[in-house]
Each structure stands twice: as structure tokens, then as C-alpha cells.
Amino acid sequence: MRKLPKIAVFGSGSWATAIVKMLCENLDEVGWYIRNQSSVDYIKINEHNPNYLSSAEFDIEKLYLSSNINELVAYADILIFAIPSAFVKAELDKITEDFSTKIVFSAIKGIVPETGLIVGEHFHEMHQIPFENIGVITGPCHAEEVAMERLSYLTIACSDSKKARLVSKCLASNYIRTKTSDDIIGAEYAAMLKNIYAIAAGIAHGLGYGDNFQSVLMSNSIREMKRFIKKVHKMKRNINNSAYLGDLLVTGYSVFSRNRMFGNMIGKGYTVKSAQMEMSMIAEGYYASKSAYLLNEKNKANTPIIDAVYAILYENKNPKKVIKKLTELLD
């Protein structure tokens, strides 16, 4: 592989836009798949994404834009997917190019609903990509702060340390600090679970609970995350590292957190459907809460917070009563 590989990003949301911005700091050309041709045309003329992170301006000479997913798959050595998990299978089904020998990194924080698999496992089982060619990009990092070039941190996980370091090098800059990890499965589950806990934090806030309860909720969340991940993938990991605890905290507390915002609306009395309609972005934790709940029916970790969020979102239970009961289970 060449020293600086060809990389393509798949997705047009805020996180995909942020990743393209980071890559443009280091690469002469970055591939960018955007499903909507009108958005491609707009970016070519106006030099920014019309729908997300519009403050982030791009040097168009550096962008290889296309609404043809197969064109970008053929172009790149490394494929970075940042499509919401609810829609990733539909986009992958469009691919006719053989990408089984490509390096694939997931920046998707969720489970593929149709298969119940985290994205890395989905690529391995459904598209025959070897695990050593699969990686994960996780935070703690918000796309909005990347657009403002505020100091942010990324964890790049891959079982092949050379590939992790390569992608890490391509993303790092004076405002992006990167570190590598070999815990690809744990990092991916953590990225999915923290969105559920952020919804719980938002619901509690919407109901009027204060910072004191939120601190208890977050400390219980990291322990619950540890129990859950240990059941699905047992290995030595420090759950207090930034990829786990740091990402959980920023998602649970930040004003930029769409999952916290979604939960806050539920706590204030919105129905799930009305909250989804009002938000312009996908709250991944909504889909993740169902996937995590169903997966844990088999693994049987003690997960009162996940259970509470699932009961509110999918069983139409009263948020006030569910969170009140949850307060009695936390310590």
C-alpha cells in the first residue's frame, strides 16, 4: 500500500462531514460519497455541506465527490463508513464492486437493525471482510467541535496495529489528538451503548432531575457498560479510558449530543415519533436501545438503565414512573 492511501468517506451527515474535514488536513484528495446528487452539486459550488456543519469550508480541489457508491468503493484503499446504522444495510446493498480486500473502518455508533450485529461484525459476516481489515473510529469527539477546530480526541481501533496507526496518522492534526487500540469489539459496543445512556440522561433532565442525579446515572452507566461488554467480548480493557468513559461523558453531558436532546424531549412529554420528527438528525440510541435490550436477553448482564430506556421508548411506559423506579436501583 502507498504511504498515503486513498481514503473515501461514505455518508453526508455531521460526523461524515467532520471526518472529511479531518482527512483534508493531511491528504491531497479525499473521496466523499453523498447519496443525494443535489448535495454533491451544492458542495462543488458553495464549498460546504448544505445540511450539516455548514461552517466547515472545503477546498473543492481536494474532494472527489460522487453520488455513485460503487465509484468511491473502486477508488479507495480505505473505506470509512459514517452512515446511520438504520440505513447502512440499504446503502451497502447498492455495492456491486468487490470490496472484500479493502480496509474498512466504521464510524457508525450503532447496531445494524436487520442483522442485530455491530457494524464490524456485519462487514465480516455479510461481506467477508477479514477482521484484521476492519477498524472502528470512536471519540470522545463531537462533529460540531471538529468544525470549530476545538481540541478533540479520537480512538482508532483495529486488531492490526499498523492499519490503526495509518488511519490515526491520516486523521491527526493540531486540533485532533489520536490514539490506537486493539479492542475493536469493545470500542464499537461502547460507542453504541453510550448513546443509550445519553438518552437516559436526557430523559432525566427533561423530567427535572438535576446534576446530582446525573452524576449518579453516569457513574452507574459506566459500570453497566463494563458488565455488558464483558458478556459479549471478554478481554483485558480499562473501562475508564477515553474511548469508553470519556465518550460516555461527552455524550451524556454535551449540548451537542443529539441523543441527550432526544431523551430530553421524551422527558418533557414528547412522544417518540414527535421527537424524531422534530429532530433534523438521527438519534442512534433509539435503535441501539432495542438492539442492546434484545441482545442482553441472551447474555443476561445486569442492565437496569438499558431496560429503563427500552421500556420508555418501545413499551410506551411512563417516563416519570420508569425513571423514579430506576433511581431506587442505582447507587
C-alpha positions in Angstrom: 0.0 0.0 0.0 1.2 3.5 -0.8 2.5 5.7 2.0 -0.6 7.9 2.0 -3.6 5.7 1.0 -6.7 6.8 -1.0 -9.5 7.1 1.5 -13.2 7.6 0.9 -15.8 8.6 3.4 -19.4 7.3 3.0 -22.2 9.5 4.4 -23.3 13.1 4.3 -24.2 13.7 8.0 -22.4 15.8 10.5 -19.9 13.1 11.6 -19.1 12.1 8.0 -18.6 15.8 7.2 -16.2 16.2 10.2 -14.2 13.1 9.2 -13.8 14.5 5.7 -12.6 17.8 7.2 -10.0 16.0 9.3 -8.7 13.9 6.4 -8.4 17.0 4.2 -5.8 18.3 6.7 -3.4 15.5 5.7 -4.4 14.2 2.3 -4.2 15.7 -1.2 -7.5 14.1 -2.1 -10.4 12.6 -0.1 -13.3 10.6 -1.6 -16.7 11.5 -0.4 -19.9 9.5 -1.2 -23.1 11.5 -0.8 -26.3 9.8 -1.8 -28.1 12.9 -2.9 -26.7 14.3 -6.2 -28.1 17.8 -5.5 -26.0 17.9 -2.3 -22.9 17.0 -4.3 -23.6 19.8 -6.8 -24.2 22.2 -4.0 -20.9 21.4 -2.3 -19.0 21.8 -5.6 -20.3 25.3 -6.0 -20.6 26.6 -2.4 -17.7 24.6 -0.7 -19.7 23.5 2.3 -22.3 20.9 3.2 -25.7 22.5 2.8 -27.3 20.4 5.6 -24.7 19.7 8.3 -21.7 21.6 9.7 -22.2 24.4 7.2 -19.5 26.4 8.9 -16.9 23.9 7.7 -15.5 25.1 4.4 -13.7 22.7 2.0 -11.0 23.1 -0.7 -13.0 21.6 -3.5 -9.8 20.7 -5.3 -9.2 18.2 -2.5 -12.6 16.5 -2.8 -13.5 13.6 -5.0 -17.3 13.8 -4.7 -19.7 11.3 -6.1 -23.3 10.1 -5.6 -22.2 6.7 -7.1 -21.3 4.5 -4.2 -19.5 1.9 -6.4 -17.3 4.6 -7.9 -16.0 5.5 -4.5 -15.6 1.9 -3.4 -13.4 1.3 -6.5 -11.4 4.5 -5.9 -10.3 4.0 -2.3 -7.9 1.7 -0.4 -9.6 2.6 2.9 -13.4 2.9 3.2 -14.7 4.9 6.2 -18.5 4.4 6.7 -20.3 7.1 8.7 -23.9 6.3 7.6 -26.5 6.0 10.4 -26.9 2.4 11.4 -30.6 2.3 10.5 -29.7 3.0 6.9 -26.3 1.3 6.4 -27.6 -2.0 5.1 -29.6 -0.3 2.4 -26.5 1.6 1.2 -24.3 -1.5 1.4 -26.8 -3.4 -0.7 -26.1 -0.9 -3.5 -22.4 -2.0 -3.7 -21.7 -4.4 -6.6 -17.9 -3.8 -6.5 -15.9 -6.5 -4.7 -14.6 -4.8 -1.6 -13.6 -7.9 0.4 -9.9 -7.0 0.1 -10.4 -3.3 1.1 -9.7 -1.9 4.6 -13.0 -0.8 6.2 -13.4 1.5 9.1 -16.7 2.1 10.8 -17.5 5.5 12.3 -21.1 4.3 12.9 -22.3 4.2 16.5 -24.9 1.6 16.5 -26.1 -1.9 15.5 -27.3 -2.9 12.1 -31.0 -3.5 12.8 -31.6 -6.1 10.1 -28.8 -8.4 11.4 -28.5 -7.4 15.1 -24.7 -7.1 14.6 -22.3 -4.3 15.4 -21.1 -2.8 12.2 -17.7 -4.6 12.2 -19.3 -8.0 12.7 -21.8 -7.1 9.9 -18.9 -6.4 7.5 -17.2 -9.6 8.4 -20.2 -11.9 8.2 -22.2 -10.3 5.4 -19.3 -9.0 3.2 -16.5 -11.5 4.0 -14.0 -8.8 5.1 -11.3 -10.3 7.4 -11.3 -8.9 11.0 -7.7 -7.7 10.5 -9.0 -5.3 7.8 -11.8 -3.9 9.9 -11.5 -1.0 12.3 -13.5 1.5 14.3 -13.2 5.3 14.8 -14.6 6.4 18.2 -14.5 9.6 20.4 -14.8 11.3 22.7 -15.4 13.8 19.9 -18.4 15.9 18.6 -18.6 16.8 15.0 -19.6 20.4 15.9 -16.4 20.9 17.8 -14.3 19.5 15.0 -15.9 22.1 12.7 -14.9 24.8 15.1 -11.4 23.2 15.3 -11.6 22.8 19.1 -9.2 20.3 20.5 -10.7 16.8 20.2 -9.7 13.2 20.8 -10.2 10.1 18.7 -9.5 6.4 19.4 -8.7 4.3 16.3 -9.3 0.6 17.0 -8.1 -2.3 14.8 -6.6 -5.7 15.5 -3.9 -4.8 13.0 -1.9 -2.1 14.8 -0.2 -0.9 11.5 -3.6 -0.1 10.0 -4.8 1.6 13.2 -1.6 3.8 13.1 -2.1 4.6 9.4 -5.6 5.8 9.8 -4.7 7.6 13.0 -2.0 9.5 11.1 -4.4 10.5 8.4 -6.9 11.9 11.0 -4.5 13.6 13.4 -3.9 17.4 13.3 -3.1 20.3 15.6 -6.7 20.1 16.9 -7.2 16.3 16.7 -5.3 14.0 19.0 -5.4 10.3 18.2 -4.6 7.1 20.0 -4.9 3.5 18.9 -6.4 0.4 20.4 -6.8 -3.3 19.6 -10.2 -3.5 21.3 -12.3 -3.2 18.2 -15.4 -5.0 19.5 -15.3 -3.4 22.9 -14.8 0.1 21.4 -17.7 -0.4 19.0 -20.1 -1.7 21.6 -19.1 1.2 23.9 -19.8 3.7 21.1 -23.3 2.2 20.7 -24.1 1.9 24.4 -23.1 5.4 25.4 -25.9 6.8 23.1 -28.5 4.8 25.2 -27.1 6.2 28.4 -27.2 9.7 26.9 -30.9 9.2 26.2 -31.4 8.2 29.8 -29.6 11.4 30.9 -31.7 13.5 28.6 -35.0 11.9 29.9 -33.9 12.6 33.5 -33.1 16.2 32.7 -36.4 16.6 30.9 -38.2 15.3 34.0 -36.4 17.9 36.1 -33.7 15.8 37.7 -30.5 17.8 38.4 -26.8 17.4 38.2 -26.5 15.4 41.3 -28.7 12.6 39.9 -26.9 12.9 36.5 -23.6 12.2 38.2 -25.0 9.0 39.8 -26.6 8.0 36.5 -23.3 8.4 34.6 -21.2 6.5 37.3 -23.7 3.7 37.1 -23.7 3.8 33.3 -20.0 3.1 33.0 -20.3 0.2 35.3 -23.3 -1.2 33.4 -21.3 -0.7 30.2 -18.5 -2.7 31.6 -20.8 -5.6 32.6 -22.5 -5.6 29.2 -19.2 -5.5 27.1 -17.6 -8.2 29.3 -20.5 -10.5 28.5 -20.2 -10.0 24.7 -16.4 -9.8 24.5 -14.2 -10.7 27.4 -10.7 -9.2 27.3 -8.5 -7.0 29.4 -9.6 -3.4 29.0 -9.6 -0.3 31.2 -13.2 1.0 31.0 -12.0 4.3 32.4 -10.1 5.1 29.2 -11.3 7.9 26.9 -12.8 5.6 24.3 -15.2 4.3 26.9 -15.7 6.7 29.9 -14.7 9.8 28.0 -17.0 9.2 25.1 -19.8 8.3 27.6 -19.4 11.6 29.5 -19.3 13.9 26.5 -22.4 12.2 25.0 -24.2 12.3 28.3 -23.4 16.0 29.2 -22.8 17.9 25.9 -25.2 20.4 24.4 -24.2 19.0 21.1 -25.4 15.5 22.0 -28.4 14.6 19.8 -29.2 11.5 22.0 -29.4 13.6 25.1 -31.5 16.1 23.2 -33.8 13.3 22.1 -34.1 12.0 25.6 -34.8 15.5 26.9 -37.7 15.8 24.6 -39.1 12.5 25.8 -38.7 13.6 29.4 -40.6 16.8 28.6 -43.6 14.8 27.2 -42.9 14.4 23.5 -43.9 11.1 22.0 -41.1 9.1 20.4 -42.5 9.8 16.9 -42.9 13.6 17.5 -39.4 13.9 19.0 -38.0 12.1 15.9 -39.9 14.3 13.6 -38.7 17.5 15.2 -35.0 16.5 15.2 -33.1 17.0 12.0 -30.5 14.4 12.9 -30.7 10.7 13.8 -30.6 9.7 17.5 -28.7 6.4 17.2 -29.5 5.5 20.8 -33.1 4.9 19.8 -32.2 2.0 17.6 -29.4 0.9 19.9 -31.6 0.6 22.9 -33.7 -2.1 21.2 -30.7 -4.0 19.9 -28.9 -3.9 23.2 -32.1 -5.0 25.1 -32.7 -8.0 22.8 -29.0 -9.0 22.8 -29.0 -8.8 26.6 -31.9 -11.2 26.9 -29.4 -13.8 25.9 -26.4 -12.5 27.7 -28.2 -11.6 30.9 -26.0 -8.8 32.2 -27.5 -6.6 34.9 -28.6 -3.5 32.8 -31.3 -1.5 34.6 -30.6 1.7 32.6 -30.8 0.0 29.3 -34.0 -1.8 30.5 -35.5 1.6 31.6 -34.8 3.3 28.2 -36.2 0.4 26.3 -39.4 0.4 28.4 -39.9 4.1 27.8 -39.1 4.0 24.0 -40.5 0.7 22.9 -43.1 -0.4 25.6 -44.6 3.1 25.9 -44.1 3.1 29.7 -44.5 6.4 31.6 -41.0 8.1 31.7 -41.7 9.6 35.2 -42.6 6.3 36.7 -39.8 4.4 35.0 -37.0 6.8 36.0 -38.4 7.0 39.6 -38.1 3.2 39.8 -34.6 3.4 38.3 -33.5 5.9 41.0 -34.1 3.1 43.5 -31.9 0.7 41.7 -28.8 2.9 41.3 -26.2 3.5 44.0 
